[in-house]
Amino acid sequence: MRTFRNLLVTGGAGFIGSNFIRHVFEKTDFAGRIVNYDALTYAGNAESLADVAATFGGRYVFLHADIRDAAAVREALDRYEIDAIVHFAAESHVDRSIVAPDDFVQTNIVGTFNLLQAARERGAALSLFHHVSTDEVFGSLGPTGFFSETTPYAPHSPYSASKASSDHLVRAFHDTYGLPVTITNCSNNYGPFQVPEKLIPLMVLNALEGRPLPVYGEGLNVRDWLHVEDHCTAIWTVMARAESGSTYCVGGRNERTNIDVVTRICALVDRLAPPLPSGAPRESLITHVADRLGHDRRYAIDCSKLEGDFGWTQAYTAENGFEQTVRWYLENPKWVDSVRTGDYRRWIERNYAKRG
Ligand SMILES: NC(=O)c1ccc[n+]([C@@H]2O[C@H](COP(=O)([O-])OP(=O)(O)OC[C@H]3O[C@@H](n4cnc5c(N)ncnc54)[C@H](O)[C@@H]3O)[C@@H](O)[C@H]2O)c1
């Protein structure tokens, strides 16, 4: 069982990273310090951790810094005597990678390389580099079958290709230099604090406000939805217990078509929020739009290795997970507003508005 003193969490102001930091402080016996290393791109929001900063101030440090800056990475690792790294920081949105792939190469590939180099320079002082990756590196499935730890890589989008590249670098640093690493590849996450351009928060907020609910194609693409809290327990378990060099797939055992997810969200918003002025059910807002370029048909994860090795299992079901998430977005308009103004809004206006 590994224990850690000074954890560097990259991308800790993003969706999964902020949930992870809160989880570690509030739900584990971790007694050390967390340094949140984040460049605060459109996807990063320091407000997501305002409560953590207030409660755990003495053990929580926020560093506004970029993983593309190799010297800054090295300096952070030395200054805070980092003994473990959990690497979330990434450009993470497939649609953005289609419009502007450059940042994906710089952050996801070069940024990961900078971290690995600096980690290696810490020598025996570094006990673990945990890399957070995606099931999208495996490509697309037909109607049957599952991705597992032995599935060959076949990424399609610039996003998944950049993540695949970073996974390979992490394994190479383990195999070549003996760097202690673990990797998790997970399915689509959902839950609180997700930037409202991703499917679930986008649909909740558009449904609430009576705006169109854009669904790609027929909405028949299938994703396996994993609650972010379940993802956090999986990462922490792997970090503490998995053998160095090993990979684990993390899934929700919760496969759904996009149209099924959107329909469920409409029903939840109808039940939990005031009705639309027209009185129409929110489902009537669904608008089918041209499909995403190269849209992968189906992702599904076999997480039996994680379940078998450590007894890990999901705490959330589709029913309680989706309802908890919809309630959270309805109850946190201040957080939603803080994300929708600022860089996030400006990027959307620059890059999507012109597409019509
Ligand atoms: N969200 C999902 O469903 C999902 C699924 C599988 C894997 N993942 C992986 O999990 C990780 C976290 O995903 P997320 O959804 O929380 O992403 P996110 O986009 O919400 O957050 C990314 C964070 O990284 C920071 N960041 C971006 N570029 C940076 C840079 N150059 N230097 C420092 N910080 C930088 C951003 O400011 C932001 O806080 C990513 O590596 C992603 O590939 C996510």
The ligand as a Gaussian input file, in Angstrom:
#p B3LYP/6-31G(d) Opt

LIG

0 1
 N      -14.156000      14.205000     -18.785000
 C      -14.164000      12.951000     -19.218000
 O      -15.220000      12.374000     -19.464000
 C      -12.862000      12.200000     -19.392000
 C      -12.916000      10.877000     -19.802000
 C      -11.730000      10.167000     -19.950000
 C      -10.517000      10.768000     -19.638000
 N      -10.486000      12.062000     -19.256000
 C       -9.171000      12.670000     -18.947000
 O       -9.210000      13.149000     -17.620000
 C       -8.414000      14.329000     -17.495000
 C       -9.244000      15.442000     -16.891000
 O      -10.386000      15.673000     -17.719000
 P      -11.440000      16.814000     -17.372000
 O      -12.719000      16.436000     -18.009000
 O      -11.391000      17.115000     -15.919000
 O      -10.801000      18.038000     -18.179000
 P      -11.117000      19.583000     -18.076000
 O      -11.004000      20.093000     -19.463000
 O      -12.364000      19.847000     -17.308000
 O       -9.919000      20.162000     -17.187000
 C       -8.613000      20.228000     -17.657000
 C       -7.808000      21.080000     -16.672000
 O       -6.453000      21.109000     -17.137000
 C       -5.992000      22.455000     -17.102000
 N       -4.989000      22.618000     -18.157000
 C       -5.197000      22.547000     -19.506000
 N       -4.053000      22.788000     -20.154000
 C       -3.094000      22.967000     -19.196000
 C       -1.706000      23.240000     -19.241000
 N       -1.058000      23.394000     -20.408000
 N       -1.020000      23.351000     -18.070000
 C       -1.674000      23.219000     -16.878000
 N       -2.988000      22.998000     -16.779000
 C       -3.698000      22.865000     -17.930000
 C       -7.231000      23.301000     -17.351000
 O       -7.067000      24.648000     -16.866000
 C       -8.281000      22.529000     -16.584000
 O       -8.343000      22.937000     -15.232000
 C       -7.901000      14.629000     -18.910000
 O       -6.587000      14.159000     -19.000000
 C       -8.828000      13.855000     -19.818000
 O       -8.167000      13.475000     -20.993000
 C      -11.632000      12.801000     -19.117000

